[in-house]
Amino acid sequence: MCHKQQPFRKQLLKNFTMFNISHKRRGNLYGKTHIKNRLGILIVVLILAAYILPYTILSGVQAWYGSFFVWGIIGILIIIANIMVTKDWGK
């Protein structure tokens, strides 16, 4: 009885090891895609904030530089996010 269980254990261990290796390989691919999806969502949120913030929270600021400052900061953040999303496109 012990003799027949040993090949089953070896096969089980082999399948488990192959699953772990392939899972790690897939994990790297999904990890990059997941980060890019989050950056894409961040870009959309920043664009919406660029439209919403000046007309809601900053509506009481009478100076033009209140909105300009917010748009400048949001623009820089969007540029950085775009660079991070598109840096691997040539590969």
Steps between C-alpha positions, in 0.01 A plus 500: 500500500783740577658419167196625304465819703851617427451558121177684577685728742775564245243587235314724741822676598596539133163653412511731800851619411404562137196696614709718730755579229235584240306698760809711574552568130140606455517707817764730351295561189182567694693719744612738224155507344343564839730796564429644156126465557531687828704773335234529229231537764717760676528699176123500455448609863755780460333625181163503676656682795641762262145577388321465833735664753515854353121524473418352842765526771694788342194697388547744788858585398483828307855488365569321173811328637293274728369299207826537307697348789262202524507446123880520497540241777242268344665539160840402638350196675326391177826535304683285755224236493506495117875450500466208740223340291677536165861424597473130396325549167815460293572153640 
